[in-house]
Amino acid sequence: MAVLMPWSVMLLITVVVFTALFVARRTFYRYVPRNLQIADILAPFVLLNIHMLSYQIFGWSFVPYLLIAWLLLAIAYVIFRGFWQQNFTYQSYLVAYWRMSDIFFPVVYVILLVFGLILG
């Protein structure tokens, strides 16, 4: 099983990127849109970390299955918004869906980290 990067280095890179984005947001608060959150920018980094960590643990990437689950979450959210709330605006859907993925991806990453620590 190939090791692309140790999980601790990947976690450290994510923390450094988060800290840099936090400092940049605090420093340049006038130029950053108010509705743009740091977690919105970190989602691709977390997805890359999930890919690398799942490859180290299982020997194959977990990302295709994760993206299928992510798209099923999108379909479920569209059905919920369309049928039960009787309103659907594209922009509010995308913002809410991306915010759900801001929760979904880190949860999967933490589960993989715990699983990787248990397996050794």
TILO-185672 format. One record per residue: x, y, z of N, C-alpha, C in turn; residue number from 1; residue in one letter. Coordinates in Angstrom, 1 decimal, decimal comma. Layout:
N
- X | Y | Z | X | Y | Z | X | Y | Z | NUM | a .
...
This chain:
120
- 0,9 | -1,2 | 0,0 | 0,0 | 0,0 | 0,0 | 0,9 | 1,2 | 0,0 | 1 | m .
- 0,7 | 2,1 | -1,0 | 1,5 | 3,3 | -1,1 | 1,1 | 4,4 | -0,1 | 2 | a .
- 2,0 | 5,1 | 0,4 | 1,7 | 6,2 | 1,3 | 2,0 | 7,5 | 0,6 | 3 | v .
- 1,0 | 8,2 | 0,2 | 1,2 | 9,5 | -0,5 | 1,8 | 10,5 | 0,5 | 4 | l .
- 1,1 | 10,7 | 1,6 | 1,5 | 11,6 | 2,7 | 1,0 | 11,0 | 4,0 | 5 | m .
- 1,7 | 11,1 | 5,1 | 1,1 | 10,7 | 6,3 | -0,1 | 11,5 | 6,7 | 6 | p .
- -1,0 | 10,8 | 7,4 | -2,3 | 11,5 | 7,7 | -2,0 | 12,7 | 8,6 | 7 | w .
- -1,0 | 12,7 | 9,4 | -0,7 | 13,8 | 10,3 | -0,3 | 15,0 | 9,5 | 8 | s .
- 0,5 | 14,8 | 8,4 | 0,9 | 15,9 | 7,5 | -0,3 | 16,5 | 6,8 | 9 | v .
- -1,2 | 15,6 | 6,4 | -2,5 | 16,1 | 5,7 | -3,3 | 16,9 | 6,6 | 10 | m .
- -3,4 | 16,5 | 7,9 | -4,2 | 17,2 | 8,9 | -3,5 | 18,5 | 9,2 | 11 | l .
- -2,2 | 18,5 | 9,3 | -1,5 | 19,8 | 9,5 | -1,6 | 20,8 | 8,4 | 12 | l .
- -1,6 | 20,3 | 7,2 | -1,8 | 21,2 | 6,0 | -3,2 | 21,8 | 6,1 | 13 | i .
- -4,2 | 21,0 | 6,4 | -5,6 | 21,5 | 6,5 | -5,7 | 22,6 | 7,6 | 14 | t .
- -5,1 | 22,3 | 8,7 | -5,1 | 23,3 | 9,8 | -4,4 | 24,6 | 9,4 | 15 | v .
- -3,3 | 24,5 | 8,7 | -2,5 | 25,7 | 8,3 | -3,4 | 26,4 | 7,3 | 16 | v .
- -4,0 | 25,8 | 6,3 | -4,9 | 26,4 | 5,4 | -6,0 | 27,1 | 6,1 | 17 | v .
- -6,6 | 26,4 | 7,1 | -7,7 | 27,0 | 7,8 | -7,3 | 28,3 | 8,6 | 18 | f .
- -6,1 | 28,2 | 9,2 | -5,6 | 29,3 | 9,9 | -5,3 | 30,5 | 9,0 | 19 | t .
- -4,7 | 30,2 | 7,8 | -4,4 | 31,3 | 6,9 | -5,6 | 31,9 | 6,4 | 20 | a .
- -6,7 | 31,1 | 6,1 | -7,9 | 31,7 | 5,7 | -8,6 | 32,5 | 6,8 | 21 | l .
- -8,5 | 32,1 | 8,0 | -9,1 | 32,8 | 9,1 | -8,4 | 34,1 | 9,3 | 22 | f .
- -7,1 | 34,2 | 9,2 | -6,3 | 35,4 | 9,4 | -6,6 | 36,3 | 8,2 | 23 | v .
- -6,7 | 35,8 | 7,0 | -7,0 | 36,6 | 5,8 | -8,4 | 37,2 | 5,9 | 24 | a .
- -9,3 | 36,4 | 6,4 | -10,7 | 36,9 | 6,5 | -10,8 | 38,0 | 7,6 | 25 | r .
- -10,0 | 37,9 | 8,6 | -10,0 | 38,9 | 9,7 | -9,3 | 40,2 | 9,2 | 26 | r .
- -8,3 | 40,0 | 8,4 | -7,5 | 41,1 | 8,0 | -8,2 | 41,9 | 6,9 | 27 | t .
- -8,7 | 41,2 | 5,9 | -9,3 | 41,8 | 4,7 | -10,8 | 41,7 | 4,8 | 28 | f .
- -11,4 | 41,9 | 5,9 | -12,9 | 41,7 | 6,1 | -13,7 | 42,7 | 5,2 | 29 | y .
- -13,1 | 43,8 | 4,8 | -13,9 | 44,7 | 3,9 | -14,1 | 44,1 | 2,5 | 30 | r .
- -13,1 | 43,3 | 2,1 | -13,1 | 42,8 | 0,7 | -13,7 | 41,4 | 0,6 | 31 | y .
- -14,0 | 40,7 | 1,7 | -14,5 | 39,4 | 1,6 | -16,0 | 39,4 | 1,8 | 32 | v .
- -16,8 | 38,8 | 0,9 | -18,3 | 38,8 | 1,1 | -18,7 | 38,2 | 2,4 | 33 | p .
- -19,7 | 38,8 | 3,0 | -20,1 | 38,4 | 4,4 | -20,7 | 36,9 | 4,4 | 34 | r .
- -21,3 | 36,5 | 3,3 | -21,9 | 35,2 | 3,3 | -20,9 | 34,1 | 2,9 | 35 | n .
- -19,6 | 34,4 | 2,6 | -18,6 | 33,4 | 2,3 | -18,0 | 33,0 | 3,6 | 36 | l .
- -18,1 | 31,7 | 3,9 | -17,5 | 31,1 | 5,1 | -16,2 | 30,4 | 4,8 | 37 | q .
- -15,4 | 30,2 | 5,9 | -14,1 | 29,5 | 5,7 | -14,4 | 28,1 | 5,3 | 38 | i .
- -15,4 | 27,5 | 5,9 | -15,7 | 26,1 | 5,6 | -16,1 | 25,9 | 4,2 | 39 | a .
- -16,6 | 26,9 | 3,5 | -16,9 | 26,8 | 2,1 | -15,7 | 26,6 | 1,2 | 40 | d .
- -14,6 | 27,2 | 1,6 | -13,4 | 27,1 | 0,9 | -12,6 | 25,8 | 1,2 | 41 | i .
- -12,8 | 25,3 | 2,5 | -12,1 | 24,2 | 2,9 | -12,6 | 22,8 | 2,4 | 42 | l .
- -13,8 | 22,8 | 1,8 | -14,4 | 21,6 | 1,4 | -13,6 | 20,8 | 0,3 | 43 | a .
- -13,0 | 21,5 | -0,7 | -12,1 | 20,8 | -1,6 | -10,9 | 20,2 | -1,0 | 44 | p .
- -10,3 | 20,9 | 0,0 | -9,1 | 20,4 | 0,7 | -9,5 | 19,1 | 1,5 | 45 | f .
- -10,7 | 19,2 | 2,2 | -11,1 | 18,0 | 2,9 | -11,4 | 16,8 | 2,0 | 46 | v .
- -11,9 | 17,1 | 0,8 | -12,2 | 16,0 | -0,1 | -10,9 | 15,4 | -0,6 | 47 | l .
- -9,9 | 16,2 | -0,8 | -8,5 | 15,7 | -1,2 | -8,0 | 14,9 | -0,1 | 48 | l .
- -8,1 | 15,3 | 1,2 | -7,6 | 14,6 | 2,3 | -8,4 | 13,2 | 2,5 | 49 | n .
- -9,7 | 13,2 | 2,2 | -10,4 | 12,0 | 2,2 | -9,9 | 11,0 | 1,2 | 50 | i .
- -9,6 | 11,5 | 0,0 | -9,1 | 10,6 | -1,0 | -7,7 | 10,0 | -0,6 | 51 | h .
- -6,8 | 10,9 | -0,1 | -5,5 | 10,4 | 0,3 | -5,6 | 9,4 | 1,5 | 52 | m .
- -6,4 | 9,7 | 2,4 | -6,5 | 8,9 | 3,6 | -7,2 | 7,6 | 3,3 | 53 | l .
- -8,2 | 7,6 | 2,5 | -8,9 | 6,3 | 2,2 | -8,0 | 5,4 | 1,3 | 54 | s .
- -7,1 | 6,1 | 0,5 | -6,2 | 5,3 | -0,3 | -5,1 | 4,6 | 0,6 | 55 | y .
- -4,7 | 5,3 | 1,7 | -3,8 | 4,8 | 2,6 | -4,4 | 3,6 | 3,4 | 56 | q .
- -5,6 | 3,8 | 3,8 | -6,3 | 2,8 | 4,7 | -6,7 | 1,6 | 3,9 | 57 | i .
- -7,4 | 1,8 | 2,8 | -8,0 | 0,6 | 2,1 | -7,2 | 0,2 | 0,9 | 58 | f .
- -6,4 | 1,0 | 0,4 | -5,6 | 0,7 | -0,9 | -6,4 | 1,1 | -2,1 | 59 | g .
- -7,5 | 1,7 | -2,0 | -8,3 | 2,3 | -3,1 | -9,0 | 3,5 | -2,6 | 60 | w .
- -9,4 | 4,4 | -3,5 | -10,0 | 5,6 | -3,1 | -11,5 | 5,5 | -2,8 | 61 | s .
- -11,9 | 6,1 | -1,7 | -13,3 | 6,1 | -1,2 | -14,1 | 7,2 | -1,9 | 62 | f .
- -13,4 | 8,1 | -2,6 | -14,1 | 9,3 | -3,1 | -15,2 | 9,1 | -4,1 | 63 | v .
- -15,1 | 8,1 | -5,1 | -16,3 | 7,9 | -5,9 | -17,6 | 7,5 | -5,2 | 64 | p .
- -17,4 | 6,7 | -4,2 | -18,6 | 6,3 | -3,4 | -19,1 | 7,5 | -2,5 | 65 | y .
- -18,2 | 8,3 | -2,1 | -18,5 | 9,5 | -1,3 | -19,3 | 10,5 | -2,2 | 66 | l .
- -18,8 | 10,7 | -3,4 | -19,5 | 11,6 | -4,4 | -20,9 | 11,1 | -4,7 | 67 | l .
- -21,1 | 9,7 | -4,9 | -22,4 | 9,2 | -5,1 | -23,3 | 9,5 | -3,9 | 68 | i .
- -22,8 | 9,3 | -2,7 | -23,6 | 9,6 | -1,5 | -24,0 | 11,1 | -1,5 | 69 | a .
- -23,0 | 11,9 | -1,9 | -23,2 | 13,4 | -1,9 | -24,3 | 13,8 | -2,9 | 70 | w .
- -24,3 | 13,1 | -4,0 | -25,3 | 13,4 | -5,0 | -26,7 | 12,9 | -4,6 | 71 | l .
- -26,7 | 11,8 | -3,9 | -28,0 | 11,3 | -3,4 | -28,5 | 12,2 | -2,4 | 72 | l .
- -27,6 | 12,8 | -1,6 | -28,0 | 13,8 | -0,6 | -28,7 | 15,0 | -1,4 | 73 | l .
- -28,1 | 15,4 | -2,5 | -28,6 | 16,5 | -3,3 | -30,0 | 16,1 | -3,8 | 74 | a .
- -30,2 | 14,9 | -4,3 | -31,6 | 14,5 | -4,8 | -32,6 | 14,5 | -3,7 | 75 | i .
- -32,2 | 14,0 | -2,5 | -33,1 | 14,1 | -1,3 | -33,4 | 15,5 | -0,9 | 76 | a .
- -32,5 | 16,4 | -1,0 | -32,7 | 17,8 | -0,6 | -33,7 | 18,5 | -1,6 | 77 | y .
- -33,5 | 18,1 | -2,9 | -34,4 | 18,7 | -4,0 | -35,8 | 18,2 | -3,7 | 78 | v .
- -35,9 | 16,9 | -3,5 | -37,3 | 16,4 | -3,2 | -37,9 | 17,0 | -2,0 | 79 | i .
- -37,1 | 17,2 | -0,9 | -37,6 | 17,8 | 0,3 | -38,1 | 19,3 | 0,0 | 80 | f .
- -37,2 | 20,0 | -0,7 | -37,6 | 21,4 | -1,0 | -38,7 | 21,6 | -1,9 | 81 | r .
- -38,8 | 20,7 | -2,9 | -39,8 | 20,8 | -3,9 | -41,2 | 20,3 | -3,5 | 82 | g .
- -41,2 | 19,2 | -2,8 | -42,5 | 18,7 | -2,4 | -43,1 | 19,2 | -1,1 | 83 | f .
- -42,2 | 19,2 | -0,1 | -42,7 | 19,6 | 1,3 | -42,7 | 21,1 | 1,5 | 84 | w .
- -41,8 | 21,8 | 1,0 | -41,8 | 23,3 | 1,2 | -42,4 | 24,1 | 0,1 | 85 | q .
- -42,7 | 23,4 | -1,0 | -43,4 | 24,0 | -2,2 | -42,7 | 25,3 | -2,7 | 86 | q .
- -41,4 | 25,4 | -2,5 | -40,7 | 26,5 | -3,2 | -39,3 | 26,0 | -3,5 | 87 | n .
- -38,8 | 26,5 | -4,6 | -37,4 | 26,1 | -5,0 | -36,8 | 27,2 | -5,8 | 88 | f .
- -35,8 | 27,8 | -5,1 | -35,0 | 28,8 | -5,8 | -33,6 | 28,2 | -5,9 | 89 | t .
- -33,0 | 28,4 | -7,1 | -31,7 | 27,7 | -7,4 | -30,6 | 28,2 | -6,5 | 90 | y .
- -30,5 | 29,5 | -6,3 | -29,4 | 30,1 | -5,5 | -29,5 | 29,6 | -4,1 | 91 | q .
- -30,6 | 29,7 | -3,5 | -30,7 | 29,2 | -2,1 | -30,5 | 27,7 | -1,9 | 92 | s .
- -30,9 | 27,0 | -3,0 | -30,6 | 25,5 | -3,0 | -29,1 | 25,3 | -3,0 | 93 | y .
- -28,4 | 26,0 | -3,9 | -26,9 | 25,7 | -4,0 | -26,2 | 26,1 | -2,7 | 94 | l .
- -26,6 | 27,3 | -2,1 | -25,9 | 27,7 | -0,8 | -26,2 | 26,7 | 0,3 | 95 | v .
- -27,5 | 26,3 | 0,4 | -27,8 | 25,3 | 1,5 | -27,2 | 24,0 | 1,2 | 96 | a .
- -27,1 | 23,5 | 0,0 | -26,5 | 22,2 | -0,3 | -25,0 | 22,3 | -0,1 | 97 | y .
- -24,3 | 23,3 | -0,4 | -22,9 | 23,5 | -0,2 | -22,6 | 23,5 | 1,3 | 98 | w .
- -23,5 | 24,2 | 2,1 | -23,3 | 24,2 | 3,5 | -23,5 | 22,8 | 4,2 | 99 | r .
- -24,5 | 22,0 | 3,6 | -24,6 | 20,6 | 4,0 | -23,4 | 19,8 | 3,8 | 100 | m .
- -22,7 | 20,1 | 2,6 | -21,5 | 19,4 | 2,3 | -20,4 | 19,8 | 3,2 | 101 | s .
- -20,4 | 21,1 | 3,7 | -19,4 | 21,5 | 4,7 | -19,5 | 20,7 | 6,0 | 102 | d .
- -20,7 | 20,2 | 6,2 | -20,8 | 19,3 | 7,4 | -20,5 | 17,8 | 7,0 | 103 | i .
- -20,9 | 17,4 | 5,8 | -20,8 | 16,0 | 5,4 | -19,4 | 15,6 | 5,2 | 104 | f .
- -18,6 | 16,4 | 4,5 | -17,2 | 16,0 | 4,2 | -16,3 | 15,9 | 5,5 | 105 | f .
- -16,3 | 16,9 | 6,4 | -15,5 | 16,7 | 7,6 | -16,0 | 15,5 | 8,5 | 106 | p .
- -17,2 | 15,2 | 8,5 | -17,7 | 14,1 | 9,3 | -17,1 | 12,8 | 8,7 | 107 | v .
- -17,1 | 12,6 | 7,4 | -16,5 | 11,5 | 6,8 | -15,0 | 11,4 | 7,0 | 108 | v .
- -14,4 | 12,6 | 7,0 | -12,9 | 12,6 | 7,2 | -12,6 | 12,2 | 8,6 | 109 | y .
- -13,4 | 12,7 | 9,6 | -13,1 | 12,3 | 11,0 | -13,4 | 10,8 | 11,2 | 110 | v .
- -14,4 | 10,3 | 10,6 | -14,7 | 8,8 | 10,7 | -13,5 | 8,0 | 10,1 | 111 | i .
- -13,0 | 8,5 | 8,9 | -11,8 | 7,8 | 8,3 | -10,6 | 7,9 | 9,2 | 112 | l .
- -10,4 | 9,1 | 9,8 | -9,2 | 9,3 | 10,7 | -9,3 | 8,3 | 11,9 | 113 | l .
- -10,5 | 8,2 | 12,5 | -10,7 | 7,3 | 13,6 | -10,5 | 5,8 | 13,2 | 114 | v .
- -11,0 | 5,5 | 12,0 | -10,8 | 4,2 | 11,5 | -9,4 | 3,9 | 11,2 | 115 | f .
- -8,7 | 4,8 | 10,6 | -7,2 | 4,7 | 10,4 | -6,4 | 4,5 | 11,6 | 116 | g .
- -6,8 | 5,2 | 12,7 | -6,1 | 5,1 | 13,9 | -6,3 | 3,7 | 14,6 | 117 | l .
- -7,5 | 3,2 | 14,4 | -7,9 | 1,9 | 15,0 | -7,1 | 0,8 | 14,3 | 118 | i .
- -7,1 | 0,9 | 12,9 | -6,4 | -0,1 | 12,2 | -4,8 | 0,0 | 12,3 | 119 | l .
- -4,4 | 1,1 | 12,7 | -3,0 | 1,2 | 13,0 | -2,1 | 2,0 | 12,1 | 120 | g .
